[in-house]
């Protein structure tokens, strides 16, 4: 069944759920979790919540993984109060939430204009003995940028390292994108140097982000130099790279430089 669920269509998944609840003996909670997870990946969060409620009415007990899926769906559908209520119920039943559950809640807070509660949640996680991972910090950094708290987002990278959590490519991608959108391209370049020091190789997406930032904030020469540096490091430019750079050079009337790319 697991292999089938990877490619299952929505209508088939709903049909399968109907068959499963009628089966005797009932399929295991693991099978139900796999199905709910497959539907959640289709972004049908309200449907997953509804199916979870049907399971309870039929006397099918939820487990740790089911609760985690439902909490994630509540968060994704902007129903944070329901997510927190379910977390409370889960903990009363002695199911300890895992890092994935906390990251779902964190994402919900960040996208629900509750950034101060998101910051507090990370502190509470640490107090409860959980170790925030790269997803935790990356989610919070993204949330801080969403709420115009750039300095806090940047300082969080140092906090990650102090907490023993090495920022990864995704983390740096989020923070470089955030500072470039604010025109802080010097800081973006410093972050790239920090990545080099930590032996994290920037990809074409990060290079494109910096080139686009340099172009938008009127640094065409720096953008061109950075483009050449990118090629020298063996990172192949793509259509996004050329589009940003050509548009920038043409805006400055530098037709020969644009044609030379």
MARLUMTOR-896292 format. One record per residue (C-alpha): residue in one letter; z, x, y; residue number from 0. Coordinates in nm, 2 decimals, padded with zeros to 4 digits. Example, Ala and Ser with C-alpha at 12.3 -4.5 7.8 and 13.67 -1.06 7.14 Angstrom:
2
+----+--------+--------+--------+-----+
: aa :     pz :     px :     py :   i :
+----+--------+--------+--------+-----+
:  A :  00.78 :  01.23 : -00.45 :   0 :
:  S :  00.71 :  01.37 : -00.11 :   1 :
+----+--------+--------+--------+-----+
This chain:
261
+----+--------+--------+--------+-----+
: aa :     pz :     px :     py :   i :
+----+--------+--------+--------+-----+
:  X :  00.00 :  00.00 :  00.00 :   0 :
:  X :  00.08 :  00.29 :  00.24 :   1 :
:  X : -00.28 :  00.42 :  00.23 :   2 :
:  X : -00.42 :  00.07 :  00.29 :   3 :
:  X : -00.20 :  00.01 :  00.59 :   4 :
:  X : -00.35 :  00.31 :  00.77 :   5 :
:  X : -00.67 :  00.12 :  00.83 :   6 :
:  X : -00.54 : -00.24 :  00.81 :   7 :
:  X : -00.68 : -00.49 :  01.05 :   8 :
:  X : -00.44 : -00.72 :  01.25 :   9 :
:  X : -00.53 : -01.05 :  01.07 :  10 :
:  X : -00.50 : -00.88 :  00.73 :  11 :
:  X : -00.16 : -00.74 :  00.83 :  12 :
:  X : -00.04 : -01.09 :  00.92 :  13 :
:  X : -00.18 : -01.22 :  00.59 :  14 :
:  X : -00.01 : -00.95 :  00.40 :  15 :
:  X :  00.33 : -01.03 :  00.57 :  16 :
:  X :  00.29 : -01.39 :  00.45 :  17 :
:  X :  00.22 : -01.28 :  00.10 :  18 :
:  X :  00.52 : -01.04 :  00.10 :  19 :
:  X :  00.78 : -01.29 :  00.21 :  20 :
:  X :  00.66 : -01.53 : -00.07 :  21 :
:  X :  00.67 : -01.26 : -00.34 :  22 :
:  X :  00.95 : -01.26 : -00.60 :  23 :
:  X :  01.11 : -01.03 : -00.62 :  24 :
:  X :  01.07 : -00.95 : -00.25 :  25 :
:  X :  00.91 : -00.61 : -00.16 :  26 :
:  X :  01.15 : -00.34 : -00.05 :  27 :
:  X :  01.26 : -00.31 :  00.31 :  28 :
:  X :  01.06 :  00.02 :  00.32 :  29 :
:  X :  00.74 : -00.19 :  00.25 :  30 :
:  X :  00.83 : -00.43 :  00.53 :  31 :
:  X :  00.90 : -00.13 :  00.76 :  32 :
:  X :  00.56 :  00.02 :  00.69 :  33 :
:  X :  00.39 : -00.31 :  00.77 :  34 :
:  X :  00.58 : -00.36 :  01.10 :  35 :
:  X :  00.51 :  00.00 :  01.20 :  36 :
:  X :  00.14 : -00.05 :  01.13 :  37 :
:  X :  00.13 : -00.36 :  01.35 :  38 :
:  X :  00.34 : -00.18 :  01.62 :  39 :
:  X :  00.07 :  00.09 :  01.63 :  40 :
:  X : -00.18 : -00.18 :  01.72 :  41 :
:  X :  00.04 : -00.25 :  02.03 :  42 :
:  X :  00.12 : -00.60 :  01.91 :  43 :
:  X :  00.48 : -00.56 :  02.00 :  44 :
:  X :  00.56 : -00.93 :  02.05 :  45 :
:  X :  00.42 : -01.00 :  01.70 :  46 :
:  X :  00.65 : -00.73 :  01.54 :  47 :
:  X :  00.95 : -00.89 :  01.72 :  48 :
:  X :  00.85 : -01.23 :  01.59 :  49 :
:  X :  00.81 : -01.11 :  01.23 :  50 :
:  X :  01.14 : -00.93 :  01.25 :  51 :
:  X :  01.30 : -01.26 :  01.35 :  52 :
:  X :  01.13 : -01.44 :  01.06 :  53 :
:  X :  01.26 : -01.17 :  00.82 :  54 :
:  X :  01.62 : -01.24 :  00.94 :  55 :
:  X :  01.58 : -01.62 :  00.90 :  56 :
:  X :  01.46 : -01.56 :  00.54 :  57 :
:  X :  01.77 : -01.35 :  00.47 :  58 :
:  X :  01.58 : -01.02 :  00.46 :  59 :
:  X :  01.83 : -00.77 :  00.60 :  60 :
:  X :  01.72 : -00.51 :  00.85 :  61 :
:  X :  01.79 : -00.14 :  00.79 :  62 :
:  X :  01.80 :  00.16 :  01.03 :  63 :
:  X :  01.42 :  00.20 :  01.04 :  64 :
:  X :  01.36 : -00.17 :  01.10 :  65 :
:  X :  01.60 : -00.17 :  01.39 :  66 :
:  X :  01.44 :  00.14 :  01.53 :  67 :
:  X :  01.09 : -00.03 :  01.52 :  68 :
:  X :  01.22 : -00.35 :  01.68 :  69 :
:  X :  01.41 : -00.16 :  01.96 :  70 :
:  X :  01.09 :  00.04 :  02.03 :  71 :
:  X :  00.89 : -00.29 :  02.05 :  72 :
:  X :  01.14 : -00.45 :  02.28 :  73 :
:  X :  01.12 : -00.14 :  02.51 :  74 :
:  X :  00.74 : -00.14 :  02.50 :  75 :
:  X :  00.73 : -00.51 :  02.60 :  76 :
:  X :  00.98 : -00.46 :  02.89 :  77 :
:  X :  01.26 : -00.64 :  02.72 :  78 :
:  X :  01.53 : -00.38 :  02.77 :  79 :
:  X :  01.82 : -00.62 :  02.76 :  80 :
:  X :  01.71 : -00.73 :  02.40 :  81 :
:  X :  01.67 : -00.37 :  02.30 :  82 :
:  X :  02.02 : -00.28 :  02.42 :  83 :
:  X :  02.17 : -00.59 :  02.25 :  84 :
:  X :  02.00 : -00.49 :  01.92 :  85 :
:  X :  02.13 : -00.13 :  01.96 :  86 :
:  X :  02.48 : -00.27 :  01.99 :  87 :
:  X :  02.43 : -00.49 :  01.68 :  88 :
:  X :  02.29 : -00.19 :  01.49 :  89 :
:  X :  02.59 :  00.03 :  01.58 :  90 :
:  X :  02.84 : -00.25 :  01.49 :  91 :
:  X :  02.68 : -00.25 :  01.14 :  92 :
:  X :  02.75 :  00.12 :  01.13 :  93 :
:  X :  02.38 :  00.22 :  01.16 :  94 :
:  X :  02.38 :  00.53 :  01.38 :  95 :
:  X :  02.07 :  00.54 :  01.60 :  96 :
:  X :  01.85 :  00.84 :  01.55 :  97 :
:  X :  01.67 :  01.05 :  01.82 :  98 :
:  X :  01.36 :  00.84 :  01.79 :  99 :
:  X :  01.55 :  00.52 :  01.88 : 100 :
:  X :  01.71 :  00.70 :  02.18 : 101 :
:  X :  01.37 :  00.82 :  02.29 : 102 :
:  X :  01.23 :  00.46 :  02.28 : 103 :
:  X :  01.52 :  00.34 :  02.50 : 104 :
:  X :  01.46 :  00.63 :  02.73 : 105 :
:  X :  01.10 :  00.54 :  02.77 : 106 :
:  X :  01.20 :  00.18 :  02.84 : 107 :
:  X :  01.44 :  00.29 :  03.11 : 108 :
:  X :  01.18 :  00.52 :  03.27 : 109 :
:  X :  00.91 :  00.25 :  03.28 : 110 :
:  X :  01.16 : -00.03 :  03.38 : 111 :
:  X :  01.25 :  00.13 :  03.72 : 112 :
:  X :  01.59 :  00.23 :  03.58 : 113 :
:  X :  01.56 :  00.61 :  03.61 : 114 :
:  X :  01.93 :  00.67 :  03.69 : 115 :
:  X :  02.02 :  00.50 :  03.36 : 116 :
:  X :  01.75 :  00.71 :  03.18 : 117 :
:  X :  01.92 :  01.03 :  03.31 : 118 :
:  X :  02.26 :  00.89 :  03.21 : 119 :
:  X :  02.13 :  00.81 :  02.86 : 120 :
:  X :  02.04 :  01.17 :  02.80 : 121 :
:  X :  02.39 :  01.28 :  02.90 : 122 :
:  X :  02.54 :  01.02 :  02.67 : 123 :
:  X :  02.32 :  01.14 :  02.38 : 124 :
:  X :  02.46 :  01.49 :  02.42 : 125 :
:  X :  02.82 :  01.36 :  02.44 : 126 :
:  X :  02.76 :  01.17 :  02.12 : 127 :
:  X :  02.65 :  01.48 :  01.94 : 128 :
:  X :  02.27 :  01.42 :  01.95 : 129 :
:  X :  02.04 :  01.71 :  02.05 : 130 :
:  X :  01.76 :  01.59 :  02.28 : 131 :
:  X :  01.42 :  01.71 :  02.17 : 132 :
:  X :  01.10 :  01.79 :  02.35 : 133 :
:  X :  00.99 :  01.43 :  02.34 : 134 :
:  X :  01.32 :  01.33 :  02.51 : 135 :
:  X :  01.28 :  01.58 :  02.79 : 136 :
:  X :  00.91 :  01.51 :  02.83 : 137 :
:  X :  00.97 :  01.14 :  02.86 : 138 :
:  X :  01.24 :  01.19 :  03.12 : 139 :
:  X :  01.02 :  01.44 :  03.32 : 140 :
:  X :  00.74 :  01.19 :  03.32 : 141 :
:  X :  00.98 :  00.92 :  03.44 : 142 :
:  X :  01.12 :  01.13 :  03.72 : 143 :
:  X :  00.77 :  01.20 :  03.85 : 144 :
:  X :  00.70 :  00.83 :  03.83 : 145 :
:  X :  00.99 :  00.77 :  04.06 : 146 :
:  X :  00.91 :  01.06 :  04.30 : 147 :
:  X :  01.19 :  01.28 :  04.18 : 148 :
:  X :  00.98 :  01.60 :  04.15 : 149 :
:  X :  01.25 :  01.85 :  04.21 : 150 :
:  X :  01.47 :  01.70 :  03.94 : 151 :
:  X :  01.17 :  01.70 :  03.70 : 152 :
:  X :  01.10 :  02.07 :  03.76 : 153 :
:  X :  01.47 :  02.17 :  03.72 : 154 :
:  X :  01.48 :  01.98 :  03.39 : 155 :
:  X :  01.25 :  02.24 :  03.24 : 156 :
:  X :  01.53 :  02.50 :  03.29 : 157 :
:  X :  01.79 :  02.26 :  03.16 : 158 :
:  X :  01.58 :  02.22 :  02.85 : 159 :
:  X :  01.59 :  02.59 :  02.78 : 160 :
:  X :  01.96 :  02.61 :  02.85 : 161 :
:  X :  02.02 :  02.32 :  02.60 : 162 :
:  X :  01.82 :  02.52 :  02.34 : 163 :
:  X :  01.51 :  02.30 :  02.35 : 164 :
:  X :  01.19 :  02.49 :  02.41 : 165 :
:  X :  00.94 :  02.31 :  02.63 : 166 :
:  X :  00.61 :  02.26 :  02.45 : 167 :
:  X :  00.25 :  02.22 :  02.56 : 168 :
:  X :  00.29 :  01.85 :  02.62 : 169 :
:  X :  00.60 :  01.90 :  02.83 : 170 :
:  X :  00.42 :  02.16 :  03.05 : 171 :
:  X :  00.12 :  01.93 :  03.07 : 172 :
:  X :  00.32 :  01.65 :  03.21 : 173 :
:  X :  00.50 :  01.87 :  03.47 : 174 :
:  X :  00.19 :  02.06 :  03.58 : 175 :
:  X :  00.01 :  01.72 :  03.62 : 176 :
:  X :  00.31 :  01.59 :  03.83 : 177 :
:  X :  00.32 :  01.89 :  04.07 : 178 :
:  X : -00.06 :  01.91 :  04.11 : 179 :
:  X : -00.07 :  01.54 :  04.21 : 180 :
:  X :  00.18 :  01.63 :  04.49 : 181 :
:  X : -00.03 :  01.92 :  04.60 : 182 :
:  X :  00.22 :  02.18 :  04.48 : 183 :
:  X : -00.05 :  02.40 :  04.32 : 184 :
:  X :  00.15 :  02.72 :  04.38 : 185 :
:  X :  00.43 :  02.58 :  04.17 : 186 :
:  X :  00.17 :  02.48 :  03.91 : 187 :
:  X :  00.04 :  02.83 :  03.89 : 188 :
:  X :  00.40 :  02.96 :  03.85 : 189 :
:  X :  00.45 :  02.72 :  03.57 : 190 :
:  X :  00.14 :  02.86 :  03.40 : 191 :
:  X :  00.28 :  03.21 :  03.43 : 192 :
:  X :  00.61 :  03.09 :  03.27 : 193 :
:  X :  00.40 :  02.94 :  02.98 : 194 :
:  X :  00.24 :  03.28 :  02.93 : 195 :
:  X :  00.58 :  03.45 :  02.92 : 196 :
:  X :  00.70 :  03.20 :  02.66 : 197 :
:  X :  00.38 :  03.25 :  02.46 : 198 :
:  X :  00.26 :  02.89 :  02.51 : 199 :
:  X : -00.12 :  02.89 :  02.55 : 200 :
:  X : -00.24 :  02.64 :  02.82 : 201 :
:  X : -00.53 :  02.42 :  02.70 : 202 :
:  X : -00.84 :  02.30 :  02.88 : 203 :
:  X : -00.65 :  01.98 :  02.99 : 204 :
:  X : -00.39 :  02.19 :  03.19 : 205 :
:  X : -00.66 :  02.41 :  03.34 : 206 :
:  X : -00.86 :  02.11 :  03.44 : 207 :
:  X : -00.54 :  01.96 :  03.60 : 208 :
:  X : -00.49 :  02.27 :  03.81 : 209 :
:  X : -00.86 :  02.31 :  03.91 : 210 :
:  X : -00.86 :  01.94 :  04.02 : 211 :
:  X : -00.54 :  01.99 :  04.22 : 212 :
:  X : -00.68 :  02.30 :  04.39 : 213 :
:  X : -01.00 :  02.11 :  04.47 : 214 :
:  X : -00.83 :  01.81 :  04.61 : 215 :
:  X : -00.60 :  02.01 :  04.83 : 216 :
:  X : -00.88 :  02.22 :  04.98 : 217 :
:  X : -00.86 :  02.55 :  04.79 : 218 :
:  X : -01.22 :  02.59 :  04.66 : 219 :
:  X : -01.20 :  02.97 :  04.63 : 220 :
:  X : -00.88 :  02.95 :  04.43 : 221 :
:  X : -01.03 :  02.68 :  04.21 : 222 :
:  X : -01.34 :  02.90 :  04.14 : 223 :
:  X : -01.11 :  03.21 :  04.07 : 224 :
:  X : -00.91 :  03.00 :  03.83 : 225 :
:  X : -01.22 :  02.87 :  03.66 : 226 :
:  X : -01.33 :  03.23 :  03.60 : 227 :
:  X : -00.98 :  03.32 :  03.47 : 228 :
:  X : -01.00 :  03.03 :  03.23 : 229 :
:  X : -01.33 :  03.15 :  03.09 : 230 :
:  X : -01.20 :  03.51 :  03.06 : 231 :
:  X : -00.91 :  03.39 :  02.85 : 232 :
:  X : -01.15 :  03.23 :  02.61 : 233 :
:  X : -01.08 :  02.86 :  02.71 : 234 :
:  X : -01.41 :  02.67 :  02.71 : 235 :
:  X : -01.46 :  02.45 :  03.02 : 236 :
:  X : -01.57 :  02.09 :  02.95 : 237 :
:  X : -01.75 :  01.82 :  03.14 : 238 :
:  X : -01.43 :  01.74 :  03.34 : 239 :
:  X : -01.40 :  02.10 :  03.45 : 240 :
:  X : -01.76 :  02.12 :  03.57 : 241 :
:  X : -01.74 :  01.78 :  03.73 : 242 :
:  X : -01.43 :  01.86 :  03.94 : 243 :
:  X : -01.56 :  02.21 :  04.04 : 244 :
:  X : -01.92 :  02.11 :  04.12 : 245 :
:  X : -01.80 :  01.81 :  04.33 : 246 :
:  X : -01.56 :  02.03 :  04.52 : 247 :
:  X : -01.82 :  02.31 :  04.59 : 248 :
:  X : -02.08 :  02.05 :  04.70 : 249 :
:  X : -01.83 :  01.89 :  04.94 : 250 :
:  X : -01.80 :  02.23 :  05.11 : 251 :
:  X : -02.18 :  02.28 :  05.12 : 252 :
:  X : -02.16 :  02.57 :  04.87 : 253 :
:  X : -02.47 :  02.47 :  04.68 : 254 :
:  X : -02.54 :  02.82 :  04.54 : 255 :
:  X : -02.19 :  02.85 :  04.39 : 256 :
:  X : -02.22 :  02.50 :  04.24 : 257 :
:  X : -02.57 :  02.58 :  04.09 : 258 :
:  X : -02.44 :  02.91 :  03.95 : 259 :
:  X : -02.18 :  02.73 :  03.73 : 260 :
+----+--------+--------+--------+-----+
